[in-house]
Each structure stands twice: as C-alpha cells, then as structure tokens.
Amino acid sequence: MKRLRLEAAANALTHNPGTSVLGVALGCGFSSHAVFSREFRQRFGEPPSAWRRRTRAEMRNHGQADRKDGQAAPTAAAHPGFVFPEPEPRSPTMDVTIKDLPRQRVAYLRATGRYGTMEQALWERMCRWAGPRGLLRPGEPTVSICHDSPEVTPPDRCRYDACVPLPPGFEPDGEVNTAVLPGGRYAVSRVDGTVADFGPAWTDIFARWLPGSGWQCDERPCLELCYGEPDPATGRLVFEVCIPVKPL
C-alpha cells in the first residue's frame, strides 16, 4: 500500500541519516527519485530533503532544549510507533547497550486506532488466551510493537501488536496470529519505572542517545519488552525499549 510505504520512508528520512534520499526511495519500493519526491510532496506537503532537515533538527533540538523554569522540551519527531509526551527532565545519564536479540516466533493480536486508547483491552484479550496455555512464563518478557508513527500516520490507522513468545513446536489456534521477529542488533535501554516512564524512555533513546551515537535505525520494528506485571503497591515494573540499529 502506497500510504504505508510513504510513511515508512518519512520515518527512515528522519532516523536513517546515513541513507540517501534515493536509497530511502528505492528501499521503500519507489522506482525513482522523481516518482518518490512527487508522491512524498503530495502526502506530506514538502519534498523529502526538506522533511529530513526539519525533523532531524526537531529531534536534535529536543535533546538539547533548555528547560529553564520547568519548561518542557518540544516534542521530538516520533519514531515508528510512539507518541512522545513532553517529559519532565530526566537524569543526564542513560544506560543504552547494543545487543544482538534472538530471532523469535510469537503469537500476536493486533489493534488499529489511536495509541493510548486500545492497548489495555488488547493485552487483556491476549492474557486471557495465553495464560491458560502456560505462555506467560516468569522471567520471559512480553513484547509490544507499535508499527506506525502518529506524526506521519493518521491516528485511527496506527497499528499495535501485543505479542507473547512461543515455545518450539507450539501451534496456536486460530484466535491469534503468529509472526517471527527477525532479531539482530538493537540499542536497548532498560528502565525500572512505571507506565508513565514509557514515553520519556522512548524520547530519551531517540532524541538524546541516537543523535551522535554513530548508529541509525533500520527497517526492523522497534520493540518494547515488559518483564512481568506492575508491582501492585508501587506500580513499578522493569521494561526495555529496543530500537533496531546499524552503523552510520
């Protein structure tokens, strides 16, 4: 679908500065620079090169913004799949590790709509299915995938997957779908916090860590790994935000 290819290209222009505009165009299935530029301008109202300059500048400025008098930084250009709230200032240190994640087969349910409105109900459905089948195992994370950026995709068309890993040989029934997560090299930030820390964690890794890191995103999905349920008393849990990377 052309809309999805254009939205993927818009995200790649922001987060893959080492790839030329032509490389982005060809990688997203467009036959030439001219065709891509025409379609991109019709969809987003500006040429690909202008989009790249503007959104990269917004992302850099977000990480460097002066927050005097409690002023929040401007919203960064979103990565594929998350709306970045305007977070409170965080610690100047970040613990980001480059890891090779394994290829993994998962069962998943998908919802389409505005992020922040559909996740809880979808996970309740997934847990009702996965729990009785012994698939919610201690120490093994569940996986969330937000496929689209609300800054480039209409909010009612954003796709969200709730995933649980499948053991070898397990064949689920038709209530869920299956997919294989490709694995590979990811930049991983591990957070011990609450649900309110999810957005700031994504903001930190994209707006503060990625620029100047020597890495860029590639076409694989970003992942959010959650280890267990929030503590009933404190609401805290351990989660990891994972962005697929390749060297600049």
N, C-alpha and C positions, 0 to 999 in steps of 0.2 A: 504494500500500500504506500502510495507516494507520501501521504502525510507522515507516516512513521519514519520513512527514510529521511525526509526533511528535518524532522525533529531530532533524529539521531545525528544528522550532520550538524545541526545547531549546537548540540552538546559537544560533539567532537571538536568543533572550531574553538569552543571555549577552553576545553580541558586537554586538548592534544596540540599544544603549540608547536611541537616538532614536526607535525604533519602538514604539508602544504594544502592550500585550498583545493587544488586539483586532486591531491591524494585523498582528501576527505570526500570529494565528489565521487571519485571512482570507487572508493571503499563503501560508499552508501548506494551504489548501483546506478549512478548517473553516467550517461555516455560521454559527456564532455563538460569542460569548464563553462562554456556558454549556456548550455542547457541548464546546468546546475544553478548558475548565477540568476538566470531568468526566473526559474521556479522558486528559488530561495527568496528573491526580492518580492515576488507575488505573495509568498506566505508570510514573510516577516517584515516587509516594508523597507528593507535596506539590503545592500549587497553583502555577500559572505565576509569580505575583508573588513567591512565596517562593523559587522556584528562581532567578529573576533576581537577587534581593537577595543570596542566598547565593553564587552562582557569581561575580557581579561582585565581591563582597567578597573572595572567594578569589583572584581574578585580581589585584586591587589589592594585596592583602597579599603576594602572591608577588613583585611587583615592588619592594615596599618592605621586604621581610623583612631583619631584622638577621642577618648571617651570622657573628656572633662565634664564635671558637674553631672555625672551619671548618664550622659547622653549615649544611647546605643549606636553601634555602627550601622551603616546602611546594609540592607540585605544583599548578600552576595549572589552572583549568578548561580542558580541551583545546579547541582549535579543530577544525573539521571535518577530522578525518583523522589526527591525530598524537598519540601518547603522549608527553608531555613528561617526560623524565627529570629527576632532581634535579641540575642542573648545578653545576659549580664557578662561583664568582663570575667575571663577565666584565668587560671594560673598561666604564667608565661611559659611553663614547661609542658611539653607534650610527649607522651610515650608512644611513638609510632615505630612499629617493627615491620620489616619486609619479610614476608613468609611465603612459602610455597604451600598452598592449600590443596588437599587431595581432590581428585575427581570424585563426584558423589552422586548417587542416584537418590532422588527424593520423590515423595508424594506431595502434591500441592493442590490447593484450592485457590482460585483467582476471583478477585472482585474488581470491578471497574467503577470509578467515581472519584469524588473529591477526597484527597488524602486527609486523614484525621477523622473521618466520619464512618469508615467501613471496616477498619482493622479489627476492632474488638469482636464484632459479630462474626467475622470470618474466622478468627482464631478460636472462638467458642465452637464453631462448627468443626474445625479441624481437630480440636481436643476431644470432642465427643466421638469422632471417628477413630483417632489414633490411640486414645487412652485404653479402651478395651482390647486393643490389638497389641498392647505392650510396646508401642513405638515411642512413647515419651520416657526415655531411659535417663536415669540420673547421670549427670556429667556430660551428656551429649546435647549440643545446642540445637534449638530450633532455628530456622532460617527464614528471614523476611527479605523479599525482593520488591523494590519499587522500580518499575521499568521506565517510568516517564518523569520528565521534569515539568512541574506545573508552570514554569516560566515560559515553556515553549509548547506544551500540550494543553488543550482545553481541559479544565479541571474535571469535567464529567467523563473524560476519556482516559484518565490516568489509571494504569493497571498495577495491582498489588497482588503478590503471591505469598501465601502462608505455607511454609514447607516443613516437612519432617523427614529426616534421613531414613532410608530403608535398608534393612539388613540384606545380605546376599541371599538371593533365591526367593525373597518375599514378593508375592504378586498381589497387589491390592485389587479390591473390587472396583466396579465402575463408578462409585461415588466420588472418587478423587482421580486426578490425573497424575502422570509420572513424567519426570524430566531428569536429565543428567546435568548437574552443574559441572562446568568444564574444569574447575580447579585452576592451578597455575599461580603465578606470582601476584601477591596482593600486599598493599600497605594496610596494616592492621593497627587500630587504636583501641586499646582495652580500657573500659570505663567501669568503675564501681559507683553506681549512682541510681537515680530514679528515672521514671519515664520522662520527666521534664528535662533530663540531660541528653535525650536522644538528639534533638535538633541542634543544640550547641556542639555536640560531639561531631556531627557532620559538618557544621560550619567550620570548626577548628581544623579538621583534616583537609578540607578543600580550600578554605580561604587563608589559613595560616601556615599549614605544612606544605601543601602541594606546590605553590609558587616557590621557586628557588630550591626545591628538593632534588632536582636532577631527574625526576620521574614525570611521566604523563600517563593519563588514563588510556586504556584501550577499550575495545568494543564489548568485553565481557560484562556481565551485570555486577553492580555493586551489591554487597551482601550485608545484612545485619544479623549477627549471631547472638542469641539470648540463652544464657545458662540458667535454667530454672525459672521459677516464678518469683515475683517481688516478695520480699520479706513482709509478712502481714503487719508487723509492728512499725517498720521504718519505711516500707515501700522501696527499699533498695534492692538492686539486682546487679549482676555482672553481665555486661554485653560488650560486643566488639563491632566496630564499624570497619568494613573492609572494602577498599577500592582497588580494582584491577589496574596494575601499572606495568609500564615498560619503560626502558631508559629513553631519555630525550635523544 
